[in-house]
Amino acid sequence: MLVLLPPSETKAAGGDGPPVDLENLFLPELNPVRAKLGDALVDLARDVPASLDALDISRRQEHEVARNAELWSSPTVPALLRYTGVLYDALDVAGFRRAQLARAQQRLAVASALFGVVRGDDLIPAYRLSGGSALPAVASLRGLWRPALEPALATIDELVVDLRSGTYASLARTPGSVTVRVVTEDATGARKTVSHHNKAYKGRLAAVLATVPREPSTVGGLVSAARRAGLTVERTGERELELLTGL
């Protein structure tokens, strides 16, 4: 099983790993695109105002441009420790036991505007590039990633659980993957998509799937594992699930 997580805009600083080595990342066939985007970010970082505009960030976030300038030389940490925010707080990798962490590093992957997708234990630097960014040297992130990323993801011979947000799902489709919609139910039984708690619940689900001793290989097994952990998950299609928040 491979669980695809969305990335986060915020990322932990620093690290104690060596500079990123593209050849050691998941799906090395993506490396030409990774190198092109990385070089574009480094070049753009020479022009701070242009970087702020392209990355859609403010003057108070100039440190993000400095991170991009040092992309190829800065220290690294495993991807699951690099990304931060609501989903990753709920995932709580720091609280995993050693065996759980080993499972998580192989079962979890993170979508990335810069790297396409990385495994949980891939060593990556801090950077700033979101799926909606428009780099002057690149016509379109989706146009660049789709021809490379979709065939690469299609080679994964595992049950794929796609928890990506819409922006990152648009960079590459994953036909045959299991999709999850986080919903809430009102007093009449009507359901609506949740926005505020979406990331937290996806993080909780990812934590269950990452650490359960017996790895699910079917949609039914996935649902059973989530329910045993106390989550309310219902199957609404052959490969479509709804995760109820209980609010």
C-alpha atoms as an extended CHARMM CRD file, in Angstrom:
* protein
*
       247  EXT
         1         1  MET       CA              0.0000000000        0.0000000000        0.0000000000  PROA      1               0.0000000000
         2         2  LEU       CA              1.1150000000        3.5240000000       -0.7840000000  PROA      2               0.0000000000
         3         3  VAL       CA             -0.6550000000        6.4870000000        0.8390000000  PROA      3               0.0000000000
         4         4  LEU       CA             -0.2000000000        9.7520000000       -1.0700000000  PROA      4               0.0000000000
         5         5  LEU       CA             -0.2470000000       12.7710000000        1.2470000000  PROA      5               0.0000000000
         6         6  PRO       CA             -0.4590000000       16.4330000000        0.3080000000  PROA      6               0.0000000000
         7         7  PRO       CA              2.6050000000       18.5190000000        1.2090000000  PROA      7               0.0000000000
         8         8  SER       CA              2.5110000000       21.6370000000        3.3690000000  PROA      8               0.0000000000
         9         9  GLU       CA              3.4640000000       25.2190000000        2.6680000000  PROA      9               0.0000000000
        10        10  THR       CA              5.3620000000       25.3100000000        5.9680000000  PROA      10              0.0000000000
        11        11  LYS       CA              8.4190000000       23.1410000000        6.4110000000  PROA      11              0.0000000000
        12        12  ALA       CA             10.7460000000       22.4660000000        9.2980000000  PROA      12              0.0000000000
        13        13  ALA       CA             14.0630000000       24.2670000000        9.0610000000  PROA      13              0.0000000000
        14        14  GLY       CA             17.5400000000       22.7670000000        9.1500000000  PROA      14              0.0000000000
        15        15  GLY       CA             18.5000000000       19.1260000000        9.1710000000  PROA      15              0.0000000000
        16        16  ASP       CA             21.5140000000       16.9280000000        9.7040000000  PROA      16              0.0000000000
        17        17  GLY       CA             21.5180000000       14.9690000000        6.4550000000  PROA      17              0.0000000000
        18        18  PRO       CA             23.7460000000       15.5440000000        3.4160000000  PROA      18              0.0000000000
        19        19  PRO       CA             22.6140000000       17.7330000000        0.5010000000  PROA      19              0.0000000000
        20        20  VAL       CA             19.8330000000       16.1700000000       -1.5410000000  PROA      20              0.0000000000
        21        21  ASP       CA             20.9020000000       13.4430000000       -3.9540000000  PROA      21              0.0000000000
        22        22  LEU       CA             18.2320000000       13.0390000000       -6.6140000000  PROA      22              0.0000000000
        23        23  GLU       CA             19.4450000000        9.5350000000       -7.4470000000  PROA      23              0.0000000000
        24        24  ASN       CA             18.4200000000        8.3830000000       -3.9670000000  PROA      24              0.0000000000
        25        25  LEU       CA             14.8500000000        9.6750000000       -4.1870000000  PROA      25              0.0000000000
        26        26  PHE       CA             11.7540000000        7.5810000000       -4.8750000000  PROA      26              0.0000000000
        27        27  LEU       CA             11.0010000000        7.1720000000       -8.6010000000  PROA      27              0.0000000000
        28        28  PRO       CA             14.3690000000        8.3670000000      -10.0040000000  PROA      28              0.0000000000
        29        29  GLU       CA             12.8410000000        8.5820000000      -13.4780000000  PROA      29              0.0000000000
        30        30  LEU       CA             11.4270000000       11.9140000000      -12.2800000000  PROA      30              0.0000000000
        31        31  ASN       CA             14.9120000000       13.3630000000      -11.8170000000  PROA      31              0.0000000000
        32        32  PRO       CA             15.0830000000       15.3690000000      -15.0750000000  PROA      32              0.0000000000
        33        33  VAL       CA             11.9970000000       17.3330000000      -14.0160000000  PROA      33              0.0000000000
        34        34  ARG       CA             13.2580000000       17.6430000000      -10.4320000000  PROA      34              0.0000000000
        35        35  ALA       CA             16.5900000000       19.0180000000      -11.6570000000  PROA      35              0.0000000000
        36        36  LYS       CA             14.9180000000       21.4720000000      -14.0300000000  PROA      36              0.0000000000
        37        37  LEU       CA             12.6230000000       22.8340000000      -11.3350000000  PROA      37              0.0000000000
        38        38  GLY       CA             15.3640000000       22.9490000000       -8.7190000000  PROA      38              0.0000000000
        39        39  ASP       CA             17.6810000000       24.8930000000      -10.9950000000  PROA      39              0.0000000000
        40        40  ALA       CA             14.8240000000       27.2520000000      -11.8870000000  PROA      40              0.0000000000
        41        41  LEU       CA             14.1820000000       27.9460000000       -8.1930000000  PROA      41              0.0000000000
        42        42  VAL       CA             17.8680000000       28.5950000000       -7.4860000000  PROA      42              0.0000000000
        43        43  ASP       CA             18.1610000000       30.9450000000      -10.4700000000  PROA      43              0.0000000000
        44        44  LEU       CA             14.9700000000       32.7710000000       -9.5320000000  PROA      44              0.0000000000
        45        45  ALA       CA             16.2200000000       33.2610000000       -5.9640000000  PROA      45              0.0000000000
        46        46  ARG       CA             18.8350000000       35.7000000000       -7.3060000000  PROA      46              0.0000000000
        47        47  ASP       CA             15.9480000000       38.1280000000       -7.8660000000  PROA      47              0.0000000000
        48        48  VAL       CA             14.1300000000       38.4440000000       -4.5420000000  PROA      48              0.0000000000
        49        49  PRO       CA             11.1800000000       40.5920000000       -5.7530000000  PROA      49              0.0000000000
        50        50  ALA       CA             10.5790000000       38.2210000000       -8.6850000000  PROA      50              0.0000000000
        51        51  SER       CA             10.7500000000       35.2440000000       -6.3390000000  PROA      51              0.0000000000
        52        52  LEU       CA              8.2400000000       36.7730000000       -3.9370000000  PROA      52              0.0000000000
        53        53  ASP       CA              5.8750000000       37.3870000000       -6.8330000000  PROA      53              0.0000000000
        54        54  ALA       CA              6.2530000000       33.9440000000       -8.4100000000  PROA      54              0.0000000000
        55        55  LEU       CA              5.8800000000       32.1440000000       -5.0930000000  PROA      55              0.0000000000
        56        56  ASP       CA              3.0250000000       34.4480000000       -3.9940000000  PROA      56              0.0000000000
        57        57  ILE       CA              4.6130000000       35.2730000000       -0.6460000000  PROA      57              0.0000000000
        58        58  SER       CA              5.2380000000       38.5210000000        1.2340000000  PROA      58              0.0000000000
        59        59  ARG       CA              8.3710000000       40.4300000000        2.2140000000  PROA      59              0.0000000000
        60        60  ARG       CA              8.1000000000       38.8720000000        5.6700000000  PROA      60              0.0000000000
        61        61  GLN       CA              8.8020000000       35.5150000000        4.0090000000  PROA      61              0.0000000000
        62        62  GLU       CA             12.0510000000       36.4370000000        2.2780000000  PROA      62              0.0000000000
        63        63  HSD       CA             13.7200000000       33.6320000000        4.2390000000  PROA      63              0.0000000000
        64        64  GLU       CA             11.8450000000       31.2480000000        1.9290000000  PROA      64              0.0000000000
        65        65  VAL       CA             13.7240000000       32.7200000000       -1.0260000000  PROA      65              0.0000000000
        66        66  ALA       CA             16.9940000000       32.2380000000        0.8480000000  PROA      66              0.0000000000
        67        67  ARG       CA             16.0780000000       28.5760000000        1.3400000000  PROA      67              0.0000000000
        68        68  ASN       CA             15.5460000000       28.1680000000       -2.3900000000  PROA      68              0.0000000000
        69        69  ALA       CA             18.8920000000       29.8220000000       -3.1340000000  PROA      69              0.0000000000
        70        70  GLU       CA             20.6350000000       27.1060000000       -1.0910000000  PROA      70              0.0000000000
        71        71  LEU       CA             18.4780000000       24.2310000000       -2.3420000000  PROA      71              0.0000000000
        72        72  TRP       CA             21.3040000000       22.0380000000       -3.6490000000  PROA      72              0.0000000000
        73        73  SER       CA             23.6480000000       22.6050000000       -0.7030000000  PROA      73              0.0000000000
        74        74  SER       CA             21.4130000000       22.8140000000        2.3750000000  PROA      74              0.0000000000
        75        75  PRO       CA             21.0100000000       19.9690000000        4.8920000000  PROA      75              0.0000000000
        76        76  THR       CA             18.2300000000       17.4190000000        4.6020000000  PROA      76              0.0000000000
        77        77  VAL       CA             15.8460000000       15.4440000000        6.8020000000  PROA      77              0.0000000000
        78        78  PRO       CA             13.3700000000       12.6480000000        5.9740000000  PROA      78              0.0000000000
        79        79  ALA       CA             10.3080000000       13.9660000000        4.1620000000  PROA      79              0.0000000000
        80        80  LEU       CA              7.9550000000       12.9610000000        6.9830000000  PROA      80              0.0000000000
        81        81  LEU       CA              9.8840000000       15.2690000000        9.3070000000  PROA      81              0.0000000000
        82        82  ARG       CA             10.2890000000       18.1110000000        6.7960000000  PROA      82              0.0000000000
        83        83  TYR       CA              6.6080000000       18.8430000000        6.2340000000  PROA      83              0.0000000000
        84        84  THR       CA              4.6440000000       20.4720000000        9.0470000000  PROA      84              0.0000000000
        85        85  GLY       CA              1.1380000000       21.7790000000        9.7060000000  PROA      85              0.0000000000
        86        86  VAL       CA             -2.2730000000       20.4110000000       10.6860000000  PROA      86              0.0000000000
        87        87  LEU       CA             -2.1400000000       17.1310000000        8.7670000000  PROA      87              0.0000000000
        88        88  TYR       CA              1.3760000000       16.3330000000        9.9470000000  PROA      88              0.0000000000
        89        89  ASP       CA              0.5240000000       17.2610000000       13.5350000000  PROA      89              0.0000000000
        90        90  ALA       CA             -2.3260000000       14.7340000000       13.3870000000  PROA      90              0.0000000000
        91        91  LEU       CA             -0.0410000000       12.1640000000       11.7590000000  PROA      91              0.0000000000
        92        92  ASP       CA              2.4170000000       12.6580000000       14.6550000000  PROA      92              0.0000000000
        93        93  VAL       CA              5.3860000000       10.7630000000       13.2430000000  PROA      93              0.0000000000
        94        94  ALA       CA              7.4370000000       11.7730000000       16.2780000000  PROA      94              0.0000000000
        95        95  GLY       CA              5.1720000000        9.6120000000       18.4190000000  PROA      95              0.0000000000
        96        96  PHE       CA              5.6640000000        6.4430000000       16.3690000000  PROA      96              0.0000000000
        97        97  ARG       CA              7.5740000000        3.5240000000       17.8330000000  PROA      97              0.0000000000
        98        98  ARG       CA             10.5430000000        2.2360000000       15.8380000000  PROA      98              0.0000000000
        99        99  ALA       CA              8.5980000000       -0.5130000000       14.0550000000  PROA      99              0.0000000000
       100       100  GLN       CA              5.7560000000        1.8820000000       13.2840000000  PROA      100             0.0000000000
       101       101  LEU       CA              8.1510000000        4.4440000000       11.8420000000  PROA      101             0.0000000000
       102       102  ALA       CA              9.7260000000        1.8110000000        9.5970000000  PROA      102             0.0000000000
       103       103  ARG       CA              6.2940000000        0.9330000000        8.2240000000  PROA      103             0.0000000000
       104       104  ALA       CA              5.3480000000        4.5860000000        7.7790000000  PROA      104             0.0000000000
       105       105  GLN       CA              8.4960000000        5.4260000000        5.8550000000  PROA      105             0.0000000000
       106       106  GLN       CA              7.6300000000        2.8140000000        3.2440000000  PROA      106             0.0000000000
       107       107  ARG       CA              3.8580000000        3.2010000000        3.1400000000  PROA      107             0.0000000000
       108       108  LEU       CA              3.6390000000        7.0020000000        3.1140000000  PROA      108             0.0000000000
       109       109  ALA       CA              4.6220000000        9.2910000000        0.2640000000  PROA      109             0.0000000000
       110       110  VAL       CA              4.2490000000       13.0400000000       -0.0770000000  PROA      110             0.0000000000
       111       111  ALA       CA              3.2160000000       14.8920000000       -3.2110000000  PROA      111             0.0000000000
       112       112  SER       CA              5.5360000000       17.7780000000       -4.0250000000  PROA      112             0.0000000000
       113       113  ALA       CA              5.5330000000       20.5860000000       -6.5540000000  PROA      113             0.0000000000
       114       114  LEU       CA              9.3470000000       20.3590000000       -6.6200000000  PROA      114             0.0000000000
       115       115  PHE       CA             10.0180000000       16.6200000000       -6.3480000000  PROA      115             0.0000000000
       116       116  GLY       CA              6.7880000000       15.1740000000       -7.7690000000  PROA      116             0.0000000000
       117       117  VAL       CA              6.4640000000       12.5980000000       -5.0150000000  PROA      117             0.0000000000
       118       118  VAL       CA              8.8480000000       11.4150000000       -2.2960000000  PROA      118             0.0000000000
       119       119  ARG       CA              8.7740000000        8.4550000000        0.0830000000  PROA      119             0.0000000000
       120       120  GLY       CA              8.5590000000        9.1400000000        3.7860000000  PROA      120             0.0000000000
       121       121  ASP       CA             12.2550000000        8.4120000000        4.3490000000  PROA      121             0.0000000000
       122       122  ASP       CA             13.5940000000       10.3450000000        1.3410000000  PROA      122             0.0000000000
       123       123  LEU       CA             16.0540000000       13.0200000000        2.4910000000  PROA      123             0.0000000000
       124       124  ILE       CA             14.9740000000       16.4440000000        1.2410000000  PROA      124             0.0000000000
       125       125  PRO       CA             15.9180000000       20.0730000000        1.9770000000  PROA      125             0.0000000000
       126       126  ALA       CA             13.6090000000       22.8960000000        3.0290000000  PROA      126             0.0000000000
       127       127  TYR       CA             12.1960000000       24.7430000000        0.0200000000  PROA      127             0.0000000000
       128       128  ARG       CA              9.2890000000       26.8870000000       -1.1010000000  PROA      128             0.0000000000
       129       129  LEU       CA              7.2450000000       25.9410000000       -4.1600000000  PROA      129             0.0000000000
       130       130  SER       CA              3.5470000000       25.2120000000       -4.1450000000  PROA      130             0.0000000000
       131       131  GLY       CA              1.4250000000       23.4470000000       -6.7280000000  PROA      131             0.0000000000
       132       132  GLY       CA             -0.1420000000       26.7560000000       -7.7200000000  PROA      132             0.0000000000
       133       133  SER       CA              3.1350000000       28.6280000000       -8.2210000000  PROA      133             0.0000000000
       134       134  ALA       CA              4.0210000000       30.0120000000      -11.6500000000  PROA      134             0.0000000000
       135       135  LEU       CA              7.7700000000       30.1100000000      -12.3190000000  PROA      135             0.0000000000
       136       136  PRO       CA              8.9370000000       32.3970000000      -15.1490000000  PROA      136             0.0000000000
       137       137  ALA       CA             11.1870000000       29.6360000000      -16.5230000000  PROA      137             0.0000000000
       138       138  VAL       CA              8.3880000000       27.0440000000      -16.4940000000  PROA      138             0.0000000000
       139       139  ALA       CA              5.1960000000       27.4380000000      -18.4920000000  PROA      139             0.0000000000
       140       140  SER       CA              3.0770000000       25.2950000000      -16.1730000000  PROA      140             0.0000000000
       141       141  LEU       CA              3.8210000000       22.9390000000      -13.3020000000  PROA      141             0.0000000000
       142       142  ARG       CA              0.9740000000       20.6970000000      -14.3910000000  PROA      142             0.0000000000
       143       143  GLY       CA              2.2050000000       20.7010000000      -17.9790000000  PROA      143             0.0000000000
       144       144  LEU       CA              5.6810000000       19.7820000000      -16.7670000000  PROA      144             0.0000000000
       145       145  TRP       CA              4.6970000000       17.1400000000      -14.2330000000  PROA      145             0.0000000000
       146       146  ARG       CA              1.8440000000       15.2530000000      -15.8740000000  PROA      146             0.0000000000
       147       147  PRO       CA              3.8300000000       13.6490000000      -18.7170000000  PROA      147             0.0000000000
       148       148  ALA       CA              6.4780000000       12.4280000000      -16.2520000000  PROA      148             0.0000000000
       149       149  LEU       CA              4.5800000000       11.8220000000      -13.0290000000  PROA      149             0.0000000000
       150       150  GLU       CA              1.5000000000       10.0000000000      -14.3010000000  PROA      150             0.0000000000
       151       151  PRO       CA              3.4460000000        7.1690000000      -16.0090000000  PROA      151             0.0000000000
       152       152  ALA       CA              5.7260000000        6.8830000000      -12.9570000000  PROA      152             0.0000000000
       153       153  LEU       CA              2.8060000000        6.5610000000      -10.5480000000  PROA      153             0.0000000000
       154       154  ALA       CA              1.1670000000        4.0380000000      -12.8840000000  PROA      154             0.0000000000
       155       155  THR       CA              4.1020000000        1.6570000000      -12.3160000000  PROA      155             0.0000000000
       156       156  ILE       CA              3.3100000000        1.3510000000       -8.5900000000  PROA      156             0.0000000000
       157       157  ASP       CA              1.9940000000       -2.1660000000       -8.0980000000  PROA      157             0.0000000000
       158       158  GLU       CA              0.3540000000       -1.5060000000       -4.7460000000  PROA      158             0.0000000000
       159       159  LEU       CA             -2.9700000000       -0.3160000000       -3.3960000000  PROA      159             0.0000000000
       160       160  VAL       CA             -2.7220000000        3.4810000000       -3.7270000000  PROA      160             0.0000000000
       161       161  VAL       CA             -4.6940000000        5.6640000000       -1.3120000000  PROA      161             0.0000000000
       162       162  ASP       CA             -4.8350000000        9.2130000000       -2.6430000000  PROA      162             0.0000000000
       163       163  LEU       CA             -5.2250000000       11.8270000000        0.1100000000  PROA      163             0.0000000000
       164       164  ARG       CA             -3.8150000000       14.6980000000       -1.9710000000  PROA      164             0.0000000000
       165       165  SER       CA             -5.5470000000       18.0610000000       -2.1750000000  PROA      165             0.0000000000
       166       166  GLY       CA             -7.0230000000       19.1820000000       -5.4850000000  PROA      166             0.0000000000
       167       167  THR       CA             -4.0340000000       21.3120000000       -6.4710000000  PROA      167             0.0000000000
       168       168  TYR       CA             -1.6410000000       18.3740000000       -6.2080000000  PROA      168             0.0000000000
       169       169  ALA       CA             -4.0510000000       15.8220000000       -7.6180000000  PROA      169             0.0000000000
       170       170  SER       CA             -4.1810000000       17.9750000000      -10.7570000000  PROA      170             0.0000000000
       171       171  LEU       CA             -0.4170000000       17.5620000000      -11.2800000000  PROA      171             0.0000000000
       172       172  ALA       CA             -0.9030000000       13.8470000000      -11.9840000000  PROA      172             0.0000000000
       173       173  ARG       CA             -3.9360000000       11.5970000000      -12.0890000000  PROA      173             0.0000000000
       174       174  THR       CA             -3.8610000000        8.2100000000      -10.3850000000  PROA      174             0.0000000000
       175       175  PRO       CA             -6.4930000000        5.9990000000      -12.0540000000  PROA      175             0.0000000000
       176       176  GLY       CA             -7.4650000000        3.0780000000       -9.8590000000  PROA      176             0.0000000000
       177       177  SER       CA             -6.4520000000        4.7620000000       -6.6170000000  PROA      177             0.0000000000
       178       178  VAL       CA             -8.6830000000        4.8950000000       -3.5510000000  PROA      178             0.0000000000
       179       179  THR       CA             -9.9670000000        8.4000000000       -2.8550000000  PROA      179             0.0000000000
       180       180  VAL       CA            -11.2260000000        9.6680000000        0.5000000000  PROA      180             0.0000000000
       181       181  ARG       CA            -13.6950000000       12.5020000000        1.1010000000  PROA      181             0.0000000000
       182       182  VAL       CA            -13.8870000000       13.9530000000        4.6050000000  PROA      182             0.0000000000
       183       183  VAL       CA            -17.5100000000       14.7700000000        5.4200000000  PROA      183             0.0000000000
       184       184  THR       CA            -19.7620000000       15.7680000000        8.2750000000  PROA      184             0.0000000000
       185       185  GLU       CA            -23.3820000000       14.7490000000        8.7730000000  PROA      185             0.0000000000
       186       186  ASP       CA            -26.1410000000       17.0560000000       10.0160000000  PROA      186             0.0000000000
       187       187  ALA       CA            -29.2590000000       16.1490000000       12.0000000000  PROA      187             0.0000000000
       188       188  THR       CA            -31.1410000000       15.2250000000        8.8250000000  PROA      188             0.0000000000
       189       189  GLY       CA            -28.4540000000       12.8140000000        7.6910000000  PROA      189             0.0000000000
       190       190  ALA       CA            -27.2750000000       15.0900000000        4.8980000000  PROA      190             0.0000000000
       191       191  ARG       CA            -23.5170000000       15.0810000000        4.3400000000  PROA      191             0.0000000000
       192       192  LYS       CA            -21.2430000000       17.8530000000        3.2060000000  PROA      192             0.0000000000
       193       193  THR       CA            -17.5360000000       18.1010000000        2.5520000000  PROA      193             0.0000000000
       194       194  VAL       CA            -15.5220000000       19.3880000000        5.4880000000  PROA      194             0.0000000000
       195       195  SER       CA            -12.8660000000       22.0430000000        4.9830000000  PROA      195             0.0000000000
       196       196  HSD       CA            -11.7550000000       23.0560000000        8.4760000000  PROA      196             0.0000000000
       197       197  HSD       CA            -11.0730000000       19.5530000000        9.8360000000  PROA      197             0.0000000000
       198       198  ASN       CA            -10.1590000000       17.9430000000        6.5120000000  PROA      198             0.0000000000
       199       199  LYS       CA             -6.4070000000       17.8920000000        7.0570000000  PROA      199             0.0000000000
       200       200  ALA       CA             -6.5800000000       16.6800000000       10.6480000000  PROA      200             0.0000000000
       201       201  TYR       CA             -8.8020000000       13.7320000000        9.7840000000  PROA      201             0.0000000000
       202       202  LYS       CA             -6.6900000000       12.7870000000        6.7990000000  PROA      202             0.0000000000
       203       203  GLY       CA             -3.6690000000       12.8760000000        9.0950000000  PROA      203             0.0000000000
       204       204  ARG       CA             -5.3990000000       10.5540000000       11.5590000000  PROA      204             0.0000000000
       205       205  LEU       CA             -6.3270000000        8.1400000000        8.7790000000  PROA      205             0.0000000000
       206       206  ALA       CA             -2.7850000000        8.2310000000        7.3900000000  PROA      206             0.0000000000
       207       207  ALA       CA             -1.4010000000        7.4380000000       10.8530000000  PROA      207             0.0000000000
       208       208  VAL       CA             -3.6160000000        4.3560000000       11.0950000000  PROA      208             0.0000000000
       209       209  LEU       CA             -2.7100000000        3.0930000000        7.6310000000  PROA      209             0.0000000000
       210       210  ALA       CA              0.9760000000        3.8190000000        8.1750000000  PROA      210             0.0000000000
       211       211  THR       CA              1.2950000000        1.9020000000       11.4230000000  PROA      211             0.0000000000
       212       212  VAL       CA             -1.2030000000       -0.9650000000       11.3450000000  PROA      212             0.0000000000
       213       213  PRO       CA              0.8290000000       -4.2140000000       11.6190000000  PROA      213             0.0000000000
       214       214  ARG       CA             -1.0420000000       -6.0040000000        8.8440000000  PROA      214             0.0000000000
       215       215  GLU       CA             -0.7990000000       -3.8630000000        5.7250000000  PROA      215             0.0000000000
       216       216  PRO       CA             -4.1380000000       -3.5490000000        3.8780000000  PROA      216             0.0000000000
       217       217  SER       CA             -4.0250000000       -4.7530000000        0.2730000000  PROA      217             0.0000000000
       218       218  THR       CA             -7.7080000000       -4.2510000000       -0.5800000000  PROA      218             0.0000000000
       219       219  VAL       CA            -10.2420000000       -1.4820000000       -0.1340000000  PROA      219             0.0000000000
       220       220  GLY       CA            -12.1820000000       -3.6630000000        2.2850000000  PROA      220             0.0000000000
       221       221  GLY       CA             -9.0720000000       -4.2710000000        4.3530000000  PROA      221             0.0000000000
       222       222  LEU       CA             -8.3810000000       -0.5320000000        4.4210000000  PROA      222             0.0000000000
       223       223  VAL       CA            -11.9130000000        0.1970000000        5.6960000000  PROA      223             0.0000000000
       224       224  SER       CA            -11.6250000000       -2.4990000000        8.3580000000  PROA      224             0.0000000000
       225       225  ALA       CA             -8.2880000000       -1.1590000000        9.6110000000  PROA      225             0.0000000000
       226       226  ALA       CA             -9.6800000000        2.3760000000        9.8840000000  PROA      226             0.0000000000
       227       227  ARG       CA            -12.7900000000        1.2150000000       11.7330000000  PROA      227             0.0000000000
       228       228  ARG       CA            -10.7820000000       -0.8530000000       14.2020000000  PROA      228             0.0000000000
       229       229  ALA       CA             -8.8780000000        2.3240000000       15.0300000000  PROA      229             0.0000000000
       230       230  GLY       CA            -12.1180000000        4.1490000000       15.8320000000  PROA      230             0.0000000000
       231       231  LEU       CA            -12.5680000000        6.0840000000       12.5970000000  PROA      231             0.0000000000
       232       232  THR       CA            -15.9470000000        6.1560000000       10.8520000000  PROA      232             0.0000000000
       233       233  VAL       CA            -15.2790000000        5.2160000000        7.2510000000  PROA      233             0.0000000000
       234       234  GLU       CA            -17.8800000000        4.1830000000        4.6840000000  PROA      234             0.0000000000
       235       235  ARG       CA            -17.4570000000        2.8480000000        1.2030000000  PROA      235             0.0000000000
       236       236  THR       CA            -19.4510000000        4.9180000000       -1.3020000000  PROA      236             0.0000000000
       237       237  GLY       CA            -18.0740000000        3.4260000000       -4.5140000000  PROA      237             0.0000000000
       238       238  GLU       CA            -15.7250000000        0.7490000000       -5.7700000000  PROA      238             0.0000000000
       239       239  ARG       CA            -12.7170000000        2.8830000000       -4.8070000000  PROA      239             0.0000000000
       240       240  GLU       CA            -14.3630000000        5.8070000000       -3.0580000000  PROA      240             0.0000000000
       241       241  LEU       CA            -14.5730000000        6.2910000000        0.7070000000  PROA      241             0.0000000000
       242       242  GLU       CA            -16.1030000000        8.8510000000        3.0210000000  PROA      242             0.0000000000
       243       243  LEU       CA            -14.5120000000        9.6380000000        6.3690000000  PROA      243             0.0000000000
       244       244  LEU       CA            -17.0010000000       11.1210000000        8.8460000000  PROA      244             0.0000000000
       245       245  THR       CA            -15.7730000000       13.6940000000       11.3320000000  PROA      245             0.0000000000
       246       246  GLY       CA            -18.3200000000       13.0650000000       14.0510000000  PROA      246             0.0000000000
       247       247  LEU       CA            -19.0040000000       16.8070000000       14.4760000000  PROA      247             0.0000000000
